[in-house]
Amino acid sequence: SPDCTQNYSFFNNEQLFPWEVNSTNFQNTSEDLSLMPLNPRIFVEHNNYPFSSKTYDISLENIKVLFRWNAPSSRQMIESYRVSCSFSNQFGENQYCRSPILENCTLHYETNDVPANSTVHLKVSACVSSGCGPPTPQLDAPILFENPVPELLISTRDGILEMDFDMGLTHTLTPALPASPLMDFIFLENYLVYGLGTHLTILSFDSMAIQWEFQLNGTITGLAVDWVGRFIYWAETTRPSEEGTQQTTCSSAVNRLDLSSLKMEMVLRRNTTITSLLVEPLQGMLLWLEREEDRNRSSVFSSSLTGADVTKFFASHYNKDACSCVNDTLYMDFLAIDYLAREPALLFVDAVSLELVSSDMKACKCEYILRLGQSFQPSSVTSDHKHIYWYQPNEEKIYSVRKFSDNILDAVSLPLKPVTAIKSGSLHLQPFPDVHCLIPSNYVYTDIKLLKRSSHSIKLEMPQASVPPDCIQTSVPSLEYTLYYGLLEHYADIEYNLCTDVNNCNKITVFEPTVELTELEPSHVYVFVVQIDNHYRRYLKAEPFFPPHVTFQTASEAPPTVKQVNVTLLTPYSILIQWSPVHHNASLWYSVFCKSLSSASNFTKEKVVSSNSNLSLEIRKLSANTQYQISIKVYAEDSISNSESKPTLVQTYPEPSNITLLKKAAYAFILKWEHDFLYRSSVLQHFINQSWTNITAAPWTNNSSSENITNDNRRTNWNASIQTNIYYVTNLRPKTKYTFRLILIYNHSNIVHYWPHKYPFNLFETLGDRPTTPMAPTVAIHRVVWEAPNDNGDPITLYWLEVKSPRTNWTKCAAGPEPFWKISSEYLQNTHRFRVKAYNSYGWSEYSDPSIQFDLSYQEPITYFMAPFGVLSGMVIIFASICTLCVLKCKKPTGGSKSKSKVQDYELDHLRCETLVEARNPMYMSSADYVPTDADIAALPKIKRDQITLVKFLGSGAFGEVFEGAARNLEETREVVLRNQGGPEPQLHIIFYII
């Protein structure tokens, strides 16, 4: 057998066709066609993925041309193969490339010498001992169009195989496995990923060693890789337990593993079974098939790579007017993505028509790629640039056919053991976006943000990236942050940055958006420099990217705790809190907390006190007899932490007991106020404030005038050390309501505390009494009259009038309910004196002082005769005046008087009920000349009935009897005229004043 260790040797251009130079050594045996190599073919691969631009500006060293052929059909011993290689540029100029003579066991030739934008020309001939046979027909291949070697990854029970479909050769990548796994790959990094049962394994193509292996909770039913962002996605399905649990249906969760940080996270969860999972990283999409158990069919769903915006793939984009995709289709349980001309398309098999359909990623444009027919029912489908591959389980064969082939019979098949899945395996089937989407220096970043700090730690938010607008949908790998940090010192006003050289700094590398640094010095300034990196920056060996550095200062240490807190009770509703100061380098402030411990109250109060003020605080509006917890927190100006004192418990004073009435009389009360030892020790002074009122709901007035205090209010002071709790209140008025409340002055407080502090107060009423002593009677026109005394709370029902002449003793002359007596004829002949007393239900009053001596016998005859005529003349005059006023009143107003308001005629009203007219009284002015205002009416004097003392009887007539009286207790004495209206219950009415 020939020696195949030497694969090939190279000739220079002059040695390309040696049979033309030296015919002795080489004879042309072109007439022997059996020596012509069979099936010559050219494969062109662009090895500059993933970082070629979309314009395919391909460099020379990234092009690989592979020329293959099969051995000739001749039975002669093949000694070598001659390859003829040339290329032509776009202008038609031909150049020769190096062409080797290969060993007889080498059936391929590979070269990188063909430039871009050219066409390569290849042919090969087989040589035997007698010479070389005819060359193959020349094959031409444009370099611009890629045509890679078809390779497949195949999952079988014997392991995962790598197949060169062109040669029909397989290579085992993994040892035998218990079952056929799901698998995918990342060709740029030579990673093979497969999932079997609950195990996820990542192998290296280079060493075939396991890089990572993970134990999962559920069974893997779908597997896909994001080769751009370097994520591995898998569907993990949990089935109902045989023992019976609350879960009655299958559910699937899609998880992912970040190969940059090796961090796992769940992306989404579905309540159905996911049977196929795909990732399209260029548009940032997840696609999967869900089996609907109730309908016995599957549906295609999509979402973002983070699991957001889950929706039915075709239903969400379907538009019957503009799109050709069908919304409701039966799918076989597998999907595939076809990268045709770098534009991805979704491949699926219509389970009804058994047609292979291609849909754009907008679920709009669908077209049939291949009509399989009933005899073909694939279990797995994949594709490359030119071919469709599927596995036919009933025949145990893998088929391959050109895309859009009209004849399925053109398919090429290879026999293979039972296969779970097939997948085209080549670097060109995993395209990448433009390089500016992958390098961190092309992103826009926010600044480093300070999230939290303490005296020994700082928490930062790393710069957040914004990718270029045309890369928003593209998956990108996780950013890697290397944070350098060190102290920023000052020496003699010179700033010294320890991180000028990052090699001198502390550093920490994270993939999270936040990082917390600990074990820092308090109140120190640190400088922070972050290097933003990712896998592709290192892969391309680009310059590291450093945003501008920042500086942050750690907080001060927590201030010391307040050691001594004193709480002083002031009143039942207020306390005084005092505490000792603490010392710290920074400015301090205190926060005082007062919290009620009563279950019926959730009172909590916080008050901030500056350290520059007095270290005391008075808290008011508390609840009496309630326990409170007092604590004080100390804050420093540049410290996040604080210190809190131990809680101090205090109970406020109880409310004072109410004043109770033990006994009452007409002129006195006996009161009781219980004040126990607590009050005797805490109250410095107490007063009882007394006020009388005839209105039950009268408001209390604290600021009483001195006159009111003298007359109506009395404030009695007892020293707190007095042990008695009985109080006698005298000099009161009968049948009068009095209110009492306490005025307390507590120790340690100058606040006057009133109890009760709001209405209702302590309200007590004195008893009634017999009437007061009447005034001395007077005599006027055959009548004895006297002023009605004060009834002291009970109506006067009887007057007792006694008379005395110079020669007789006091004898009764009259008794009745009226305060006057018409002198009978038997008393008109002598001189007499009168006295009177009054009676109510409490008894008789004292006798009044005797009146002056009246001589009733002295009256002129003419007086007795003319008296009736005088009264009659007065009545005539009054009647005439009333008639005149009525006539004037009835006259219609003229001119502008129509615009005036109607004014009450006081003159007519008073003429109807009065017997005298005083010209100076404004009420008797003409209504046409005077209209009283509210101010005029308010200015009239107000005189109570008990301020008027009757002086004499003036007369009587049709309008009643008229008396003259004197007003008392006024600034100046006023004369008052009253009339008795008569009737069953005569009353005195004030008519007008004589000023």
C-alpha positions, 0 to 999 in steps of 0.5 A, spaced: 500 500 500 502 507 498 505 511 504 500 516 505 503 520 511 505 525 506 499 528 504 501 533 498 507 537 496 507 543 492 510 545 485 512 552 483 508 555 477 513 552 472 512 545 474 504 545 474 504 541 468 511 537 467 508 532 462 509 538 457 516 539 459 518 532 460 515 527 456 519 521 459 517 522 466 510 523 464 506 520 459 499 523 457 494 517 457 488 522 456 485 516 452 484 512 458 478 515 461 477 510 466 483 514 470 479 520 470 477 522 477 470 522 479 465 527 482 469 533 482 466 538 487 469 545 490 467 548 497 468 555 498 468 557 506 469 564 509 472 563 515 472 570 517 465 569 521 463 572 526 466 579 524 465 580 517 461 586 515 455 585 511 458 587 505 462 581 504 469 585 504 472 578 505 480 578 506 484 573 503 487 569 509 479 568 511 478 564 505 478 557 504 477 553 498 476 545 498 477 541 492 474 534 492 473 528 488 472 521 488 477 515 486 477 513 478 474 507 476 480 504 473 483 498 476 490 500 475 494 502 481 493 510 482 500 513 485 498 520 485 493 526 483 495 532 480 491 538 481 491 544 476 489 551 480 488 558 477 483 564 478 481 570 474 479 576 477 473 581 475 477 583 469 478 576 466 485 576 467 488 569 469 493 567 474 496 561 477 495 558 484 500 553 487 498 546 485 500 540 488 501 533 487 498 529 492 499 522 494 494 517 492 490 516 498 488 524 498 482 525 495 482 533 496 485 539 496 485 545 500 488 552 499 487 559 501 491 563 496 485 565 492 483 572 493 476 575 494 472 578 488 475 572 483 473 566 480 477 559 482 478 554 476 480 547 479 481 540 475 485 534 477 488 528 474 490 521 476 497 518 475 499 511 474 506 508 473 505 509 466 503 516 466 497 521 468 490 520 465 485 525 463 484 531 467 476 532 470 472 538 467 474 544 469 470 547 475 469 554 476 467 557 483 466 564 485 469 566 491 464 571 493 458 565 494 459 561 500 458 553 499 461 550 505 462 542 506 455 540 508 456 537 516 451 534 520 451 533 528 446 527 529 444 525 536 443 517 537 443 512 542 450 511 541 452 518 542 453 524 538 456 523 531 459 528 527 457 527 519 461 529 513 455 528 509 459 530 502 463 524 504 458 520 508 463 519 514 461 520 521 465 521 527 463 520 534 464 526 539 461 523 545 461 516 548 455 511 548 449 514 552 443 511 556 438 515 551 438 519 545 440 527 547 438 533 545 444 537 542 446 544 540 453 547 539 456 554 539 461 553 533 465 559 534 467 557 541 467 549 539 462 548 545 457 542 544 451 542 548 447 536 550 441 535 555 439 528 557 434 527 562 435 532 568 442 533 566 445 539 562 452 537 559 457 542 555 463 539 552 469 542 548 470 540 541 478 541 542 479 536 547 472 533 548 472 534 555 466 536 559 467 543 561 460 544 565 455 539 567 449 541 571 443 537 575 436 540 573 430 539 577 425 537 571 426 533 564 429 537 558 424 537 552 427 543 548 434 545 547 437 551 544 443 556 544 444 563 543 451 563 540 451 571 540 449 572 547 453 566 549 446 563 553 444 556 553 436 555 553 432 549 555 425 547 556 424 543 563 418 539 563 415 537 570 410 532 569 404 530 574 407 525 580 404 518 580 403 518 587 398 524 586 399 531 587 396 538 586 399 538 579 394 535 574 397 537 568 404 538 565 408 544 565 414 547 562 419 552 564 424 555 560 431 557 563 437 559 561 445 559 563 449 565 562 456 562 559 459 569 561 457 569 569 455 561 569 448 564 572 442 560 571 435 564 571 428 562 569 425 566 563 418 564 563 413 558 565 408 555 561 402 550 563 403 546 557 409 541 554 414 545 550 416 540 545 421 544 541 425 550 542 429 555 538 433 561 539 434 567 533 439 572 537 439 577 531 432 579 532 432 577 539 426 572 539 425 565 543 420 560 539 417 554 541 412 549 540 407 548 545 402 541 545 395 543 547 393 537 550 385 538 550 386 539 542 391 534 540 395 539 536 401 544 537 402 551 536 408 556 535 409 561 540 414 567 541 417 571 546 423 576 547 429 573 550 428 575 557 421 571 556 417 578 555 411 579 550 409 571 550 404 571 544 402 566 538 407 567 533 402 566 527 396 569 530 400 576 533 403 577 526 397 574 521 394 579 516 390 576 511 390 581 506 398 583 506 401 576 508 401 569 506 402 565 512 396 561 515 394 562 522 391 555 524 396 550 521 397 543 524 405 542 526 409 536 527 413 536 533 419 540 531 422 547 528 428 549 525 431 556 523 434 556 516 439 562 515 438 563 507 442 569 505 443 571 512 436 572 513 433 567 518 427 564 516 422 559 520 422 552 517 416 547 519 412 541 516 405 542 515 402 535 518 396 535 513 399 537 507 406 534 509 409 540 506 416 543 508 414 551 509 418 557 510 416 563 514 419 569 515 420 572 522 415 576 522 410 570 520 407 574 514 411 571 508 410 563 507 412 559 501 413 552 500 420 549 500 419 542 499 413 537 497 414 531 501 408 527 500 405 521 504 411 517 503 415 522 507 414 523 514 420 526 517 422 526 525 427 532 524 429 537 519 435 542 518 438 546 513 444 549 510 445 554 505 443 550 499 440 543 502 434 541 506 436 535 510 431 530 514 431 524 518 426 518 515 425 514 521 421 508 518 427 507 513 432 509 518 435 514 513 437 521 512 435 525 506 438 531 503 435 535 497 436 542 494 432 547 496 426 549 492 427 542 488 421 540 484 423 533 484 423 529 491 426 523 487 433 527 486 434 526 494 440 523 496 440 518 502 444 515 507 443 509 512 443 511 519 441 508 526 435 510 529 436 518 530 433 523 535 435 529 532 439 532 526 442 539 526 447 542 520 453 543 523 457 549 521 460 556 523 456 559 517 450 557 520 451 561 526 451 568 523 453 574 527 451 582 527 456 587 525 462 588 530 460 595 533 454 591 536 459 586 540 464 591 543 462 595 549 466 601 547 461 602 542 455 603 547 453 609 551 453 608 558 450 612 564 455 614 570 456 610 576 451 611 581 452 611 589 446 607 591 447 606 599 453 608 603 455 607 610 461 608 615 464 601 612 461 600 605 459 603 599 454 600 594 454 602 587 450 601 580 455 600 575 454 604 568 448 601 564 449 600 557 445 603 551 447 599 545 447 602 538 440 603 535 441 598 529 443 593 535 437 594 539 434 587 538 440 583 537 442 579 543 449 581 546 453 578 551 453 580 559 457 585 560 463 584 565 465 589 570 472 590 573 471 595 579 478 598 581 478 602 587 483 605 592 483 611 597 484 618 595 489 622 599 491 629 601 498 631 603 499 638 604 494 640 599 496 635 594 491 630 591 494 623 591 490 618 587 492 611 589 488 608 582 492 612 577 495 606 576 489 600 576 495 595 578 495 599 585 488 598 586 483 593 589 479 590 584 473 586 584 469 583 578 462 582 577 457 581 572 451 584 576 449 591 575 450 593 582 456 591 587 457 593 594 464 594 597 465 592 604 471 593 609 472 601 607 475 606 612 469 611 615 469 618 613 474 617 607 474 619 600 475 613 595 476 613 587 473 608 583 475 606 576 471 601 572 473 597 566 467 594 562 469 588 558 465 582 555 467 576 551 468 579 544 472 585 546 477 579 549 476 575 543 478 581 538 483 583 543 480 590 542 483 596 547 479 596 554 474 601 555 474 605 562 469 610 563 471 616 567 473 615 574 468 617 580 469 619 587 465 617 593 466 618 601 464 613 606 459 615 611 461 617 618 461 612 624 455 612 628 454 617 633 455 615 641 448 613 644 445 617 649 446 615 656 442 619 660 434 620 659 430 624 664 423 624 663 419 629 668 411 629 669 408 636 668 401 635 667 396 629 665 397 631 658 405 633 658 412 631 659 418 634 659 424 630 656 431 632 658 438 628 656 445 629 656 449 631 650 454 626 646 460 628 643 462 627 635 466 630 630 460 631 625 454 635 626 449 632 630 441 632 631 437 628 635 430 625 634 426 624 640 420 618 639 414 618 644 410 611 643 404 610 647 404 603 650 396 603 650 393 597 646 387 602 645 392 607 642 397 607 637 400 614 638 407 615 636 410 622 635 417 624 633 420 630 634 427 633 631 432 637 636 438 640 633 444 639 637 445 647 638 439 648 642 437 646 649 437 638 650 430 638 652 423 637 649 416 638 652 411 634 649 404 636 649 397 633 648 398 626 651 393 622 654 392 622 661 394 616 666 397 612 660 404 609 659 409 611 654 416 609 651 421 614 650 427 613 646 432 618 643 436 617 636 442 620 635 444 622 627 451 625 625 451 629 619 455 624 614 453 618 617 448 613 615 447 609 621 444 612 628 444 610 635 438 609 639 438 610 647 435 605 651 427 606 652 425 609 658 418 608 660 413 613 664 406 614 666 403 620 665 398 623 671 391 621 671 386 626 670 384 630 677 377 627 680 371 631 679 368 636 684 362 633 687 356 637 691 355 634 698 350 639 700 347 645 697 342 651 700 340 658 698 346 661 699 352 656 700 355 649 697 359 644 701 363 641 695 368 636 696 374 634 691 378 628 692 386 629 692 390 623 694 397 623 696 400 623 688 396 630 687 399 633 694 406 631 692 405 633 685 401 639 685 404 646 687 397 650 688 390 649 686 384 653 685 377 653 685 374 657 680 367 659 681 362 663 676 354 663 676 350 663 670 343 662 668 344 659 661 346 651 662 351 651 656 354 658 657 362 658 655 367 659 660 371 665 660 378 665 663 380 672 662 375 675 667 375 682 669 376 684 676 369 687 676 366 680 674 371 676 679 368 681 684 361 680 683 360 673 679 366 669 679 370 667 686 377 664 686 379 661 692 386 658 694 388 653 698 395 651 699 396 644 697 399 641 704 392 642 707 389 635 708 382 637 708 378 635 702 371 639 704 370 646 701 365 651 703 362 656 698 358 662 701 355 668 699 351 665 693 345 667 690 338 663 691 336 659 685 342 660 681 346 656 677 354 656 679 359 652 675 366 650 678 372 648 675 379 647 678 385 651 676 392 647 678 399 649 678 403 642 678 410 642 680 416 643 675 411 647 670 408 654 670 402 652 666 396 653 668 391 647 668 384 647 668 379 641 670 375 640 666 378 643 661 372 643 656 364 643 657 361 641 661 363 643 667 361 642 674 354 645 674 350 646 681 344 650 682 342 653 689 336 652 693 330 658 692 329 662 698 323 667 701 322 673 698 327 679 699 324 685 704 320 689 699 321 697 699 317 702 703 310 703 700 308 710 697 301 713 697 299 716 690 292 718 688 288 714 693 293 708 692 298 705 696 304 702 692 310 698 693 316 695 689 315 688 688 321 685 691 326 679 688 322 672 689 329 668 690 327 663 685 319 662 687 314 666 684 310 671 690 303 669 691 301 674 696 303 681 699 301 683 706 299 690 707 299 693 714 297 700 716 298 704 723 295 711 725 298 715 730 294 712 735 293 705 733 298 699 732 300 696 726 294 692 723 292 689 717 289 693 712 289 689 705 292 682 702 293 680 695 297 678 689 298 685 687 304 690 689 298 696 690 292 697 694 286 702 693 285 706 699 278 705 702 274 711 704 275 709 712 282 711 711 281 717 708 280 722 714 287 720 718 294 720 717 297 713 716 303 709 715 304 703 711 309 697 711 308 691 707 311 683 706 311 678 701 310 671 701 312 665 696 313 657 698 319 658 702 315 663 707 314 670 708 319 676 707 321 681 713 317 687 713 319 693 709 321 699 712 315 703 714 313 708 709 313 716 711 306 719 714 301 720 709 295 725 711 290 722 706 284 727 709 287 733 706 284 734 698 281 740 695 274 740 693 275 742 686 280 737 686 275 731 687 271 735 682 276 736 677 279 729 677 275 725 673 275 731 668 282 731 668 283 724 666 277 725 661 281 731 658 287 727 657 284 721 654 281 726 649 287 729 647 290 722 646 285 720 642 285 726 637 293 725 636 292 718 634 286 720 629 291 726 626 297 721 626 292 716 622 290 721 617 298 723 616 299 715 615 294 714 610 297 719 605 300 717 599 307 718 598 309 723 592 315 724 588 322 720 590 318 717 596 317 711 592 324 709 592 324 709 600 323 703 604 317 703 608 318 705 615 314 703 621 310 708 624 313 708 632 308 714 634 302 710 632 304 704 635 306 707 642 300 712 642 296 706 642 299 703 649 302 709 652 299 715 656 304 720 656 308 723 650 315 726 651 317 730 645 325 728 646 324 721 645 326 719 638 320 714 638 315 720 637 318 723 631 315 723 625 316 717 621 317 722 615 322 725 618 326 720 622 328 713 621 332 709 626 338 705 624 340 699 628 346 703 631 340 708 634 336 702 637 343 699 640 345 705 643 338 706 647 340 704 655 338 697 657 335 697 664 333 690 668 326 690 672 330 689 678 334 695 677 327 700 677 324 702 684 317 705 684 317 712 686 310 714 685 303 713 682 302 718 676 295 716 674 291 711 670 286 711 664 284 707 658 291 705 657 292 703 664 296 706 670 302 710 670 308 710 675 314 714 676 320 710 678 328 711 679 333 706 675 339 704 680 346 701 679 347 705 673 352 710 671 347 716 672 340 716 675 335 716 670 327 717 671 323 711 668 316 711 667 312 705 667 305 702 666 301 697 668 297 694 662 292 691 667 289 684 666 289 678 670 296 678 671 299 685 671 306 686 668 310 692 669 313 695 662 318 700 661 316 705 656 321 710 655 327 714 659 327 721 661 334 723 661 
